[in-house]
């Protein structure tokens, strides 16, 4: 397993700026965080997993026409503390989460050739009402396994809409007051975003799937019945206590070889 991560130094000022971007815009980009060798290793493993899941009934959750979602098994190379507990990522999260938080999701979003624009949506509801600003209580950390460009289904989001009532934000988007912005990424780049910001998937016009990894982190009190992490006991027991504390998971003697996807209701 490749454990190496890019050793580019992010200063406290850099991390403060990333956190400020995230609070203000609902998104920040950490450029070149992961080493290309790590991404290449994940891509090889993902391609084999995707091919197998395509042959299994229920192996891929539908996300619209020619678009799927896969929960990644907690095995090498995906079970890598250098990724899910990456110090730079956690340094950003520590600046915007003011209580303990948990990793609850490790998955991939995959638009394929023939995919279409999704409806503009949120992944979570506000905590109370749309007219009370919801603090950052859940975050998605995304990184691609291939270059993301205009042709292969870039993520599209309206900045700042995570702190706006949904209907008001949609009016501003339709009027052109707030742009739906596409985010292009290189392998190794990491995107941290609020799932409350209005966003959508876009079409992949290429013959190649565009896998985007998603790691979901939430405040410790948030109930997350739609997603889960399942680890083998032998793996979990050898983790350092701080890593065990980071994960919200169930443990089993052996991972199932026939897992199916149940997370299909994801738009709000």
C-alpha positions in Angstrom: 0.0 0.0 0.0 1.3 3.4 -0.9 1.4 5.5 2.3 3.3 8.5 1.0 1.6 11.8 0.7 2.8 15.0 -0.8 5.0 16.8 1.7 4.2 20.3 0.5 4.0 22.4 3.6 0.8 24.2 4.3 1.4 27.0 6.8 -1.0 28.0 9.5 -1.9 31.0 7.3 -2.6 28.7 4.4 -4.9 26.5 6.5 -6.6 29.6 7.9 -7.3 30.7 4.4 -8.7 27.3 3.3 -11.0 27.3 6.3 -12.1 30.9 5.6 -12.9 29.9 1.9 -14.9 27.0 3.2 -16.9 29.0 5.6 -17.6 31.8 3.1 -18.0 29.9 -0.1 -19.0 26.4 1.1 -15.9 25.0 -0.7 -12.1 25.1 -0.7 -9.5 23.3 -2.9 -6.3 21.9 -1.6 -4.1 21.6 -4.6 -1.6 18.8 -5.0 -2.1 17.2 -1.6 -1.8 13.6 -2.6 1.1 12.0 -4.4 0.4 10.8 -7.9 1.6 7.3 -7.0 -1.1 7.0 -4.4 -3.8 8.1 -6.8 -2.6 5.7 -9.5 -2.7 2.8 -6.9 -6.3 3.8 -6.0 -7.3 4.0 -9.7 -6.1 0.5 -10.5 -7.9 -0.9 -7.5 -11.1 1.1 -8.3 -11.2 -0.1 -11.9 -11.1 -3.7 -10.7 -13.8 -3.0 -8.1 -16.0 -1.1 -10.6 -15.8 -3.9 -13.2 -16.9 -6.5 -10.6 -19.7 -4.3 -9.2 -21.1 -3.8 -12.6 -21.8 -7.5 -12.8 -23.5 -7.7 -9.4 -27.2 -7.0 -8.9 -27.4 -4.0 -6.6 -23.6 -3.5 -6.7 -23.9 0.1 -7.9 -26.4 2.7 -6.5 -28.1 4.7 -9.3 -27.4 8.4 -9.3 -29.3 9.2 -12.5 -28.8 8.1 -16.1 -25.3 6.5 -16.5 -24.2 7.7 -13.1 -23.4 5.5 -10.1 -22.3 5.4 -6.5 -20.2 2.7 -4.9 -19.2 2.3 -1.2 -15.6 1.4 -1.2 -14.6 -1.7 0.8 -12.3 -1.1 3.8 -9.3 -2.9 2.3 -6.0 -1.9 0.8 -5.4 0.5 -0.8 -8.6 2.3 0.3 -8.1 1.7 4.0 -5.2 4.2 4.3 -4.8 6.5 7.3 -2.6 8.8 5.1 -5.8 9.5 3.2 -8.8 9.3 5.7 -6.8 10.9 8.5 -4.6 13.1 6.4 -3.1 15.8 8.6 -3.8 18.6 6.2 -7.4 17.6 5.7 -7.9 17.3 9.4 -6.2 20.6 10.1 -8.9 22.2 7.8 -11.7 20.3 9.5 -10.5 21.2 12.9 -10.8 24.9 12.0 -14.5 24.7 11.0 -15.8 21.9 13.2 -16.1 23.0 16.8 -16.9 19.6 18.3 -15.7 16.1 17.8 -16.4 14.7 14.3 -16.5 11.3 12.7 -15.7 9.8 9.3 -18.9 8.0 8.2 -18.5 7.5 4.5 -15.9 6.3 2.0 -17.4 6.0 -1.5 -17.1 7.0 -5.2 -19.3 9.0 -7.5 -19.0 7.8 -11.1 -20.6 9.6 -14.1 -20.2 7.6 -17.2 -20.7 8.3 -20.9 -24.4 9.2 -21.4 -24.8 10.8 -18.0 -26.9 14.0 -17.8 -27.2 17.1 -15.7 -28.6 16.3 -12.3 -31.2 18.5 -10.7 -29.7 21.2 -8.6 -29.8 19.8 -5.1 -28.3 19.6 -1.6 -27.1 16.3 0.0 -28.4 17.3 3.5 -31.3 19.2 4.9 -30.7 22.2 7.2 -30.6 21.4 10.9 -33.8 23.3 11.7 -35.3 25.6 9.1 -34.1 27.1 5.9 -34.3 30.6 7.5 -31.8 29.8 10.3 -28.3 29.6 9.0 -26.9 26.1 9.6 -23.3 25.9 10.7 -20.9 23.5 9.0 -22.0 20.2 10.6 -21.2 17.9 7.7 -18.5 18.0 5.0 -17.7 16.1 1.9 -14.0 15.6 1.1 -13.6 14.7 -2.6 -10.6 13.8 -4.7 -10.6 12.5 -8.3 -8.8 9.4 -9.6 -8.4 11.1 -13.0 -8.2 14.6 -14.3 -11.5 16.4 -14.1 -12.2 18.7 -17.0 -15.1 20.2 -18.9 -15.7 17.0 -20.9 -15.9 14.3 -18.2 -18.5 15.5 -15.7 -17.0 18.1 -13.4 -18.8 18.9 -10.1 -20.8 22.1 -10.4 -21.7 24.3 -7.4 -23.0 27.7 -6.5 -20.7 29.4 -4.0 -22.2 30.7 -0.8 -25.6 28.9 -1.1 -24.9 26.8 2.0 -25.9 29.8 4.1 -29.0 30.8 2.1 -32.6 29.6 2.0 -32.9 27.1 -0.8 -35.7 28.9 -2.7 -33.9 32.2 -2.5 -30.6 30.6 -3.8 -32.4 29.0 -6.7 -34.0 32.3 -7.7 -30.6 33.9 -7.7 -29.0 31.1 -9.7 -31.8 31.2 -12.3 -31.5 35.0 -12.6 -27.7 34.7 -13.1 -26.9 36.5 -9.9 -25.0 33.5 -8.6 -23.1 31.3 -11.0 -23.1 27.5 -11.2 -19.3 27.1 -11.2 -17.5 24.0 -12.5 -14.5 22.8 -10.6 -11.6 21.3 -12.6 -9.2 19.1 -10.6 -5.9 17.3 -11.2 -5.1 13.9 -9.6 -3.9 14.8 -6.2 -6.1 17.8 -5.7 -8.6 17.6 -2.8 -12.0 19.5 -2.6 -13.7 20.1 0.7 -17.3 21.2 0.5 -20.5 21.7 2.4 -23.2 19.3 1.2 -25.7 22.1 1.9 -24.4 24.2 -1.0 -26.5 23.8 -4.1 -24.8 21.7 -6.7 -25.2 19.1 -9.4 -23.3 16.5 -11.4 -22.7 17.3 -15.1 -22.5 15.1 -18.2 -19.5 12.9 -18.9 -19.1 13.1 -22.7 -16.0 10.8 -22.8 -16.0 6.9 -23.0 -14.2 6.7 -19.7 -15.8 6.7 -16.2 -14.9 9.7 -14.0 -14.5 8.3 -10.4 -14.6 10.9 -7.7 -13.8 9.7 -4.2 -16.0 11.1 -1.4 -15.2 10.9 2.3 -18.0 12.1 4.6 -17.2 13.7 7.9 -19.9 14.8 10.3 -20.3 16.2 13.8 -20.3 13.4 16.3 -24.0 13.8 17.2 -25.4 13.6 13.6 -27.4 10.4 12.8 -26.2 9.0 9.4 -28.4 6.0 8.7 -27.9 6.1 4.9 -24.1 5.5 4.9 -21.9 3.2 6.9 -18.4 2.0 7.3 -17.7 -1.7 7.9 -14.2 -2.8 9.0 -12.8 -6.1 9.9 -12.1 -6.4 13.6 -8.5 -7.4 13.0 -7.9 -4.1 11.1 -9.8 -1.9 13.5 -8.1 -3.4 16.6 -4.6 -2.5 15.3 -5.5 1.2 14.7 -4.2 3.8 17.0 -6.9 5.0 19.5 -7.2 8.4 17.8 -7.9 6.7 14.5 -10.5 4.4 16.1 -12.1 7.5 17.6 -12.3 9.2 14.2 -14.3 6.4 12.6 -18.0 5.7 13.1 -18.1 2.1 12.0 -19.3 -1.4 12.6 -16.8 -4.3 12.8 -17.2 -7.8 11.5 -15.0 -10.9 11.4 -14.8 -10.8 7.6 -16.1 -8.4 5.0 -18.9 -9.6 2.8 -18.1 -10.3 -0.8 -21.6 -9.6 -1.9 -22.3 -6.1 -0.5 -25.1 -4.1 -2.2 -25.8 -0.4 -2.2 -28.8 1.1 -0.4 -27.9 4.9 -0.4 -30.2 6.0 -3.2 -32.1 9.0 -1.7 -29.6 11.8 -1.7 -31.2 14.9 -3.1 -32.8 17.7 -1.1 
